[in-house]
Each structure stands twice: as structure tokens, then as C-alpha cells.
Amino acid sequence: MKIIAKILIIILCSIIFSIFIRGFFPYESEDYNSVKMIYGDAKKPFVYRTFLPSLTRFTVNLIPGEIRKTVLEKLPMTKINSLLVAKKMDCKFIFEYSFLSIYIYICLLGFVVSFNYLFKSIYDTDIVFRYLVIIVSLLGLPTFFYWEQLYDFATLFLFTLGLGLMRNQKWFSFIVVYILSLFNKETTILLTLIFSIYFYGRIITRKKYISLLIGQVLLFLFIKLLLYLIYYNNPGSVVEFHLLSVNIKLLLDKYQLSVYLFTIFIMLILFYQWNAKPLFLRYSMVIIIPLFLLALPFGIIYEMRAFYEIYPIFILLIAHTFALTVNVKFSVIEEK
């Protein structure tokens, strides 16, 4: 059963990745494209999300120049070249496109592993139900695919892993992931918000609580300042403002009624027997407030991809409701 489930998950990941990547590369443009991200020439604030771009650039530089030259000389004679041209992609960056795609796929697989790790630290249930929830979490991802960004799956992966490590109090590993995640997206600071609420006055000593809290804040400030200085001369701004130009119109659009009704329905499922749900997940839901408040002026509210950080929390809370409804063998693991 485990082998079949894992094969199914890998196949599903491959399908979802292909959907994502087909939507991602057509958005290559003069103002924003993956090559500019990789080489640090993109506009702010996108250029700050440098985790995968820097990893890709580092990997490409490891390949001997002669090998790259040979491949690029033969590439125009292959079908790959025609595919790149059709998507208005420069064939001389085939190594960058390839390694970036590989890393995006690895991040998707990393999300599955991290989500499974987080799930097992919160719920005690049979393996069939656990794999079913993982599959559902993957099937829900295409709803986030709008103007896909190369850092989206990395955000999902690193934030979910951060939650799992926090829940299991693996602090050294948590800090390492926290640092990597800060280079991927600034919303990593929401892990600190969860930490500050969940561990306040409980589970860990006051000394450890204060040191970990201050450490996270200092890391956030240091890396934000570092990225700001590195890309100081890049075009663009620290944030983009969309409240008046886009979001007000969307909120007042009469056709949004169906969206509001669907949201209410989901909220009813989410909050069913709220007090019986794991405390860690209930506290973690607090990040929906800053995510929405940030998306309102600085994002576009119908871009679900702005809410990747809340997704694993959301799915695990829904799983609790579903387990109670269908009477699955299921229990919440007590807080340590």
C-alpha cells in the first residue's frame, strides 16, 4: 500500500509540476523573467526572492565552460530549441532553465515530505488516511496557479518544513531552514509570529523562548538589510501598491458574491469543532490576518498564490473536520 501510494504521489507531483511550469514560462517578459532573477537583474521586490535563483546560478557555474559551449553549439539542431523559441525563451540559457525547473520540482517533492512530517507530528491516524490527505493537498495546488513565480513551491516547501521543525522543537534545523526561507521570501517572518504566540509561557523555558525569538527577528532584519543593499540599484520598489488600482474594484465587484459564499462554506468546515482541533494549528491560523492585510494593498487579492504559507495549516484543519465526520481512526497528538 505504501509503495503504491508513493508512486501515485510522485506521478501526481509530476502532473502538477508540468501544469505549473507550462503556466510559468509564458510569463517570461522584458520586465520580469527567470534569467534576470537568476543573475540578479530583475525588478524589486521580485529580485529579493533569491533562494532558487542563486542556487541555480551556483549550479550552472559548476559546469565546465567547454561542456556548456558544446551543448549550446548543438542545441539549435534539436527539437528543444524549437520549443524554447515557441515560448520566446533564449536557448543560450538552457542550463539555467533546466536546473531551475529541476529545483522547482524538488521543492514540490519537498513539500510532500515536509507536509507528511508535519502531519505525523500532529495527528495519529492510519496510513491510508494520511496519504489521502497528502494527495488532496496536492490536488488543491492548481487553484493557486495564477501568474506563477519561480519561488512559489520553495515558499510552500520551506514554510511547511519550518512548521514541522518548530512543532517538533528541532531548533538548529529550524534556524537553518528559517535562514534559507528568508532568502526565498520575506513572509518567513510569519513563522516567528506563530512561534511567539504558540510557545509564549509554555513548553520551552523562558530563556530559550526569548533567545529564539530575538534570534529570528535579528536574522530577519539582517537578511532584509543585506538583500536591500545588494540590490539597491535594481529598478522597481520594495513593494508594489495595488489597493486602489485593482483590489477595491475586485472587492466591490458584484460577481464576487459566489466567491464570498464559497469562502463562508469553507470557513464553516474549517471551524467545525474548533476547540477540539490541535492548539498548534489554531494558533498558526493567526497568520491569515497579516497575509490578508498585506495582500490587500500590496498584492492582488484573487492571487491565491499569495497565501501559500497558510495552505498546509488549512489542509490539516480541514483533515480534522473530515476525520470527525467520517469517523476515521484518528487522534490529536498531545503537545509536548
KOLDO-627291 format. One record per residue (C-alpha): residue in one letter; x, y, z. Coordinates in steps of 0.001 Angstrom, whole numbers. Example, Ala and Ser with C-alpha at 12.3 -4.5 7.8 and 13.67 -1.06 7.14 Angstrom:
<pts>
{timar A&c1 12300&c2 -4500&c3 7800}
{timar S&c1 13670&c2 -1060&c3 7140}
</pts>
This chain:
<pts>
{timar M&c1 0&c2 0&c3 0}
{timar K&c1 2796&c2 2456&c3 923}
{timar I&c1 4666&c2 1785&c3 -2320}
{timar I&c1 1519&c2 2262&c3 -4434}
{timar A&c1 673&c2 5478&c3 -2590}
{timar K&c1 4200&c2 6843&c3 -3043}
{timar I&c1 4197&c2 6027&c3 -6766}
{timar L&c1 813&c2 7717&c3 -7117}
{timar I&c1 2095&c2 10796&c3 -5274}
{timar I&c1 5196&c2 11023&c3 -7493}
{timar I&c1 3041&c2 10743&c3 -10621}
{timar L&c1 678&c2 13385&c3 -9262}
{timar C&c1 3617&c2 15667&c3 -8431}
{timar S&c1 4882&c2 15283&c3 -11989}
{timar I&c1 1500&c2 16209&c3 -13447}
{timar I&c1 1137&c2 19228&c3 -11157}
{timar F&c1 4686&c2 20317&c3 -11929}
{timar S&c1 4006&c2 20153&c3 -15678}
{timar I&c1 880&c2 22297&c3 -15227}
{timar F&c1 2847&c2 24790&c3 -13155}
{timar I&c1 5826&c2 25009&c3 -15483}
{timar R&c1 3641&c2 25474&c3 -18581}
{timar G&c1 1995&c2 28418&c3 -16869}
{timar F&c1 5261&c2 29772&c3 -15501}
{timar F&c1 7493&c2 30141&c3 -18554}
{timar P&c1 4996&c2 32009&c3 -20809}
{timar Y&c1 5203&c2 34886&c3 -18311}
{timar E&c1 8819&c2 35496&c3 -19307}
{timar S&c1 8983&c2 39193&c3 -20255}
{timar E&c1 11375&c2 42093&c3 -20553}
{timar D&c1 10497&c2 43403&c3 -17080}
{timar Y&c1 10447&c2 40048&c3 -15309}
{timar N&c1 11962&c2 36742&c3 -16338}
{timar S&c1 13728&c2 33832&c3 -14726}
{timar V&c1 17122&c2 34646&c3 -16270}
{timar K&c1 17044&c2 38154&c3 -14814}
{timar M&c1 16090&c2 36628&c3 -11462}
{timar I&c1 18953&c2 34134&c3 -11671}
{timar Y&c1 21530&c2 36802&c3 -12437}
{timar G&c1 20152&c2 39404&c3 -10036}
{timar D&c1 18903&c2 41855&c3 -12689}
{timar A&c1 15156&c2 41588&c3 -12042}
{timar K&c1 12989&c2 44351&c3 -10662}
{timar K&c1 12387&c2 44830&c3 -6957}
{timar P&c1 10705&c2 43302&c3 -4979}
{timar F&c1 10988&c2 40090&c3 -7051}
{timar V&c1 14778&c2 40099&c3 -7067}
{timar Y&c1 14791&c2 39781&c3 -3261}
{timar R&c1 13380&c2 36230&c3 -3574}
{timar T&c1 16803&c2 34868&c3 -4448}
{timar F&c1 16965&c2 31380&c3 -2925}
{timar L&c1 16270&c2 29324&c3 -6076}
{timar P&c1 17827&c2 31847&c3 -8480}
{timar S&c1 21094&c2 31862&c3 -6525}
{timar L&c1 21076&c2 28068&c3 -6220}
{timar T&c1 20523&c2 27779&c3 -9959}
{timar R&c1 23329&c2 30236&c3 -10773}
{timar F&c1 25697&c2 28371&c3 -8447}
{timar T&c1 24865&c2 25034&c3 -10087}
{timar V&c1 25300&c2 26337&c3 -13628}
{timar N&c1 28699&c2 27778&c3 -12707}
{timar L&c1 29818&c2 24320&c3 -11568}
{timar I&c1 29509&c2 23002&c3 -15141}
{timar P&c1 32796&c2 23362&c3 -17062}
{timar G&c1 32653&c2 26036&c3 -19741}
{timar E&c1 33643&c2 23612&c3 -22500}
{timar I&c1 30676&c2 21356&c3 -21781}
{timar R&c1 28287&c2 24298&c3 -21814}
{timar K&c1 29791&c2 25571&c3 -25078}
{timar T&c1 29461&c2 22156&c3 -26764}
{timar V&c1 25815&c2 21774&c3 -25735}
{timar L&c1 24913&c2 25283&c3 -26866}
{timar E&c1 26531&c2 24711&c3 -30253}
{timar K&c1 24469&c2 21554&c3 -30871}
{timar L&c1 21213&c2 22816&c3 -29324}
{timar P&c1 19908&c2 24707&c3 -32406}
{timar M&c1 19719&c2 21381&c3 -34267}
{timar T&c1 17400&c2 19789&c3 -31693}
{timar K&c1 13659&c2 19916&c3 -31027}
{timar I&c1 14396&c2 21518&c3 -27652}
{timar N&c1 15458&c2 24690&c3 -29441}
{timar S&c1 12144&c2 24967&c3 -31289}
{timar L&c1 10249&c2 24502&c3 -28018}
{timar L&c1 12245&c2 27283&c3 -26364}
{timar V&c1 11729&c2 29596&c3 -29329}
{timar A&c1 7977&c2 28919&c3 -29248}
{timar K&c1 7915&c2 30145&c3 -25644}
{timar K&c1 10105&c2 33137&c3 -26518}
{timar M&c1 12925&c2 31770&c3 -24367}
{timar D&c1 16588&c2 32278&c3 -25196}
{timar C&c1 18199&c2 28899&c3 -25967}
{timar K&c1 21590&c2 30069&c3 -24684}
{timar F&c1 20140&c2 29854&c3 -21166}
{timar I&c1 19114&c2 26198&c3 -21483}
{timar F&c1 21193&c2 25230&c3 -18436}
{timar E&c1 19555&c2 27934&c3 -16318}
{timar Y&c1 16040&c2 26886&c3 -17407}
{timar S&c1 16824&c2 23218&c3 -16830}
{timar F&c1 18312&c2 23485&c3 -13355}
{timar L&c1 15675&c2 25981&c3 -12252}
{timar S&c1 12955&c2 23556&c3 -13366}
{timar I&c1 14648&c2 20693&c3 -11516}
{timar Y&c1 14850&c2 22727&c3 -8314}
{timar I&c1 11209&c2 23784&c3 -8593}
{timar Y&c1 10227&c2 20116&c3 -8929}
{timar I&c1 12418&c2 19164&c3 -5950}
{timar C&c1 10657&c2 21840&c3 -3890}
{timar L&c1 7300&c2 20312&c3 -4781}
{timar L&c1 8533&c2 16894&c3 -3646}
{timar G&c1 10000&c2 18615&c3 -586}
{timar F&c1 6562&c2 19973&c3 260}
{timar V&c1 5141&c2 16438&c3 228}
{timar V&c1 7867&c2 15165&c3 2571}
{timar S&c1 7542&c2 18205&c3 4852}
{timar F&c1 3755&c2 18007&c3 4939}
{timar N&c1 3949&c2 14317&c3 5860}
{timar Y&c1 6450&c2 15199&c3 8621}
{timar L&c1 4171&c2 17914&c3 9980}
{timar F&c1 1100&c2 15683&c3 9742}
{timar K&c1 2718&c2 12845&c3 11747}
{timar S&c1 3752&c2 15287&c3 14477}
{timar I&c1 149&c2 16454&c3 14961}
{timar Y&c1 -2159&c2 13529&c3 14183}
{timar D&c1 -2064&c2 9828&c3 14982}
{timar T&c1 -4077&c2 8035&c3 12316}
{timar D&c1 -3854&c2 5165&c3 9864}
{timar I&c1 -1562&c2 5442&c3 6884}
{timar V&c1 -4386&c2 5341&c3 4324}
{timar F&c1 -5984&c2 8496&c3 5701}
{timar R&c1 -2617&c2 10257&c3 5938}
{timar Y&c1 -1755&c2 9530&c3 2310}
{timar L&c1 -5261&c2 10529&c3 1261}
{timar V&c1 -4790&c2 13945&c3 2896}
{timar I&c1 -1406&c2 14327&c3 1172}
{timar I&c1 -2994&c2 13561&c3 -2199}
{timar V&c1 -5793&c2 16064&c3 -1525}
{timar S&c1 -3199&c2 18692&c3 -589}
{timar L&c1 -1536&c2 18153&c3 -3988}
{timar L&c1 -4825&c2 18233&c3 -5903}
{timar G&c1 -5586&c2 21624&c3 -4366}
{timar L&c1 -2375&c2 23264&c3 -5597}
{timar P&c1 -3526&c2 24138&c3 -9164}
{timar T&c1 -6052&c2 26570&c3 -7650}
{timar F&c1 -3009&c2 28691&c3 -6700}
{timar F&c1 -1636&c2 28777&c3 -10248}
{timar Y&c1 -2071&c2 32311&c3 -11464}
{timar W&c1 940&c2 34312&c3 -12689}
{timar E&c1 3175&c2 31611&c3 -11207}
{timar Q&c1 6517&c2 32677&c3 -9737}
{timar L&c1 9675&c2 30577&c3 -9565}
{timar Y&c1 9759&c2 30869&c3 -5759}
{timar D&c1 6186&c2 29619&c3 -5157}
{timar F&c1 6932&c2 25932&c3 -4481}
{timar A&c1 10021&c2 26899&c3 -2483}
{timar T&c1 7761&c2 29053&c3 -290}
{timar L&c1 5369&c2 26161&c3 217}
{timar F&c1 8186&c2 23697&c3 925}
{timar L&c1 10299&c2 25802&c3 3302}
{timar F&c1 7377&c2 27232&c3 5262}
{timar T&c1 5826&c2 23779&c3 5750}
{timar L&c1 9178&c2 22353&c3 6801}
{timar G&c1 9641&c2 25274&c3 9194}
{timar L&c1 6272&c2 24492&c3 10781}
{timar G&c1 7202&c2 20827&c3 11189}
{timar L&c1 10572&c2 21599&c3 12750}
{timar M&c1 9004&c2 24166&c3 15070}
{timar R&c1 6328&c2 21719&c3 16134}
{timar N&c1 8995&c2 19074&c3 16875}
{timar Q&c1 11332&c2 21634&c3 18527}
{timar K&c1 14254&c2 20817&c3 16239}
{timar W&c1 15720&c2 24261&c3 16780}
{timar F&c1 19042&c2 24016&c3 14966}
{timar S&c1 17391&c2 22624&c3 11843}
{timar F&c1 14599&c2 25179&c3 12213}
{timar I&c1 17059&c2 28094&c3 12203}
{timar V&c1 18855&c2 26709&c3 9132}
{timar V&c1 15540&c2 26394&c3 7259}
{timar Y&c1 14482&c2 29817&c3 8563}
{timar I&c1 17607&c2 31418&c3 7051}
{timar L&c1 17116&c2 29688&c3 3690}
{timar S&c1 13464&c2 30676&c3 3702}
{timar L&c1 14320&c2 34337&c3 4356}
{timar F&c1 16316&c2 34335&c3 1123}
{timar N&c1 13257&c2 32911&c3 -619}
{timar K&c1 10515&c2 35229&c3 659}
{timar E&c1 10107&c2 37814&c3 3386}
{timar T&c1 6868&c2 36239&c3 4676}
{timar T&c1 9115&c2 33792&c3 6540}
{timar I&c1 8724&c2 36230&c3 9459}
{timar L&c1 5234&c2 34726&c3 9903}
{timar L&c1 6949&c2 31641&c3 11363}
{timar T&c1 8217&c2 33965&c3 14087}
{timar L&c1 4677&c2 35206&c3 14705}
{timar I&c1 3479&c2 31616&c3 15166}
{timar F&c1 6443&c2 30826&c3 17413}
{timar S&c1 5876&c2 33917&c3 19583}
{timar I&c1 2229&c2 33026&c3 20221}
{timar Y&c1 2415&c2 29243&c3 20492}
{timar F&c1 5437&c2 28999&c3 22783}
{timar Y&c1 4665&c2 32022&c3 24951}
{timar G&c1 4760&c2 30870&c3 28594}
{timar R&c1 4606&c2 27187&c3 27716}
{timar I&c1 6546&c2 24096&c3 26609}
{timar I&c1 10028&c2 25695&c3 26468}
{timar T&c1 11891&c2 27717&c3 29093}
{timar R&c1 11612&c2 31500&c3 29172}
{timar K&c1 15330&c2 31834&c3 28391}
{timar K&c1 15090&c2 29646&c3 25297}
{timar Y&c1 11911&c2 31411&c3 24210}
{timar I&c1 13499&c2 34874&c3 24376}
{timar S&c1 16754&c2 33805&c3 22713}
{timar L&c1 14959&c2 32050&c3 19836}
{timar L&c1 12537&c2 34936&c3 19363}
{timar I&c1 15253&c2 37606&c3 19337}
{timar G&c1 17420&c2 35420&c3 17097}
{timar Q&c1 14668&c2 35103&c3 14483}
{timar V&c1 13935&c2 38830&c3 14480}
{timar L&c1 17639&c2 39704&c3 14137}
{timar L&c1 18078&c2 37212&c3 11296}
{timar F&c1 15084&c2 38702&c3 9504}
{timar L&c1 16389&c2 42267&c3 9860}
{timar F&c1 19938&c2 41312&c3 8864}
{timar I&c1 18946&c2 39379&c3 5729}
{timar K&c1 16412&c2 42010&c3 4672}
{timar L&c1 19076&c2 44696&c3 5021}
{timar L&c1 21628&c2 42546&c3 3176}
{timar L&c1 19272&c2 41964&c3 237}
{timar Y&c1 18286&c2 45631&c3 198}
{timar L&c1 21933&c2 46677&c3 -80}
{timar I&c1 22860&c2 44030&c3 -2661}
{timar Y&c1 20005&c2 45024&c3 -4976}
{timar Y&c1 19897&c2 48702&c3 -4076}
{timar N&c1 20439&c2 49844&c3 -7686}
{timar N&c1 17886&c2 47477&c3 -9238}
{timar P&c1 14795&c2 49103&c3 -10750}
{timar G&c1 11450&c2 48829&c3 -9002}
{timar S&c1 10399&c2 49387&c3 -5406}
{timar V&c1 10412&c2 47435&c3 -2147}
{timar V&c1 6653&c2 46763&c3 -2566}
{timar E&c1 4018&c2 47228&c3 -5271}
{timar F&c1 801&c2 49082&c3 -4410}
{timar H&c1 -2430&c2 47621&c3 -5863}
{timar L&c1 -5169&c2 48666&c3 -3403}
{timar L&c1 -6749&c2 51494&c3 -5408}
{timar S&c1 -5891&c2 50305&c3 -8911}
{timar V&c1 -7097&c2 46705&c3 -8584}
{timar N&c1 -8263&c2 45401&c3 -5205}
{timar I&c1 -11007&c2 47915&c3 -4376}
{timar K&c1 -12678&c2 47149&c3 -7701}
{timar L&c1 -12421&c2 43420&c3 -7068}
{timar L&c1 -13928&c2 43684&c3 -3587}
{timar L&c1 -16882&c2 45715&c3 -4914}
{timar D&c1 -17457&c2 43505&c3 -7951}
{timar K&c1 -20958&c2 42022&c3 -7754}
{timar Y&c1 -19684&c2 38841&c3 -9389}
{timar Q&c1 -17577&c2 38172&c3 -6302}
{timar L&c1 -20714&c2 37050&c3 -4417}
{timar S&c1 -20146&c2 33404&c3 -5369}
{timar V&c1 -16575&c2 33681&c3 -4064}
{timar Y&c1 -17803&c2 35093&c3 -758}
{timar L&c1 -20391&c2 32315&c3 -389}
{timar F&c1 -17786&c2 29648&c3 -1147}
{timar T&c1 -15429&c2 31220&c3 1397}
{timar I&c1 -18138&c2 31117&c3 4063}
{timar F&c1 -18781&c2 27446&c3 3279}
{timar I&c1 -15065&c2 26622&c3 3617}
{timar M&c1 -14866&c2 28576&c3 6870}
{timar L&c1 -17742&c2 26529&c3 8327}
{timar I&c1 -15838&c2 23332&c3 7540}
{timar L&c1 -12600&c2 24807&c3 8837}
{timar F&c1 -14013&c2 25923&c3 12188}
{timar Y&c1 -16126&c2 22830&c3 12863}
{timar Q&c1 -15402&c2 21774&c3 16485}
{timar W&c1 -12694&c2 24414&c3 16635}
{timar N&c1 -11771&c2 23812&c3 20269}
{timar A&c1 -11090&c2 20132&c3 19549}
{timar K&c1 -8545&c2 20955&c3 16869}
{timar P&c1 -4783&c2 20953&c3 17665}
{timar L&c1 -3658&c2 24073&c3 19501}
{timar F&c1 -624&c2 24421&c3 17255}
{timar L&c1 -2828&c2 24684&c3 14162}
{timar R&c1 -5307&c2 27032&c3 15839}
{timar Y&c1 -2532&c2 29410&c3 16840}
{timar S&c1 -911&c2 29080&c3 13430}
{timar M&c1 -4088&c2 30302&c3 11727}
{timar V&c1 -3322&c2 33770&c3 13076}
{timar I&c1 -1086&c2 34379&c3 10057}
{timar I&c1 -4163&c2 34680&c3 7830}
{timar I&c1 -4618&c2 38172&c3 9280}
{timar P&c1 -1249&c2 39656&c3 8219}
{timar L&c1 -1349&c2 37713&c3 4940}
{timar F&c1 -4682&c2 39288&c3 4014}
{timar L&c1 -3717&c2 42733&c3 5289}
{timar L&c1 -527&c2 42588&c3 3213}
{timar A&c1 -2306&c2 41241&c3 126}
{timar L&c1 -4931&c2 43994&c3 237}
{timar P&c1 -2606&c2 46948&c3 -507}
{timar F&c1 485&c2 45186&c3 -1875}
{timar G&c1 -842&c2 42103&c3 -3654}
{timar I&c1 -3810&c2 41179&c3 -5825}
{timar I&c1 -6438&c2 39512&c3 -3686}
{timar Y&c1 -7558&c2 36924&c3 -6231}
{timar E&c1 -3982&c2 35621&c3 -6468}
{timar M&c1 -4277&c2 32577&c3 -4244}
{timar R&c1 -524&c2 32092&c3 -4530}
{timar A&c1 -133&c2 34922&c3 -2004}
{timar F&c1 -1494&c2 32518&c3 625}
{timar Y&c1 814&c2 29518&c3 210}
{timar E&c1 2032&c2 29932&c3 3805}
{timar I&c1 -1402&c2 29198&c3 5249}
{timar Y&c1 -2083&c2 26236&c3 2937}
{timar P&c1 -602&c2 23332&c3 4977}
{timar I&c1 -2287&c2 24670&c3 8123}
{timar F&c1 -5582&c2 24981&c3 6291}
{timar I&c1 -5423&c2 21421&c3 4897}
{timar L&c1 -4577&c2 19915&c3 8299}
{timar L&c1 -7515&c2 21706&c3 9937}
{timar I&c1 -9848&c2 20509&c3 7184}
{timar A&c1 -8473&c2 16977&c3 7648}
{timar H&c1 -9516&c2 17110&c3 11301}
{timar T&c1 -13086&c2 18033&c3 10329}
{timar F&c1 -13218&c2 15303&c3 7702}
{timar A&c1 -11871&c2 12672&c3 10120}
{timar L&c1 -14553&c2 13512&c3 12688}
{timar T&c1 -17293&c2 13459&c3 10055}
{timar V&c1 -16474&c2 10054&c3 8541}
{timar N&c1 -15372&c2 8536&c3 11862}
{timar V&c1 -11811&c2 7689&c3 10850}
{timar K&c1 -9476&c2 6204&c3 13472}
{timar F&c1 -7850&c2 9436&c3 14434}
{timar S&c1 -6408&c2 11319&c3 17414}
{timar V&c1 -4523&c2 14517&c3 18129}
{timar I&c1 -1013&c2 14036&c3 19462}
{timar E&c1 -665&c2 15838&c3 22769}
{timar E&c1 1538&c2 18912&c3 22934}
{timar K&c1 4967&c2 18089&c3 24412}
</pts>
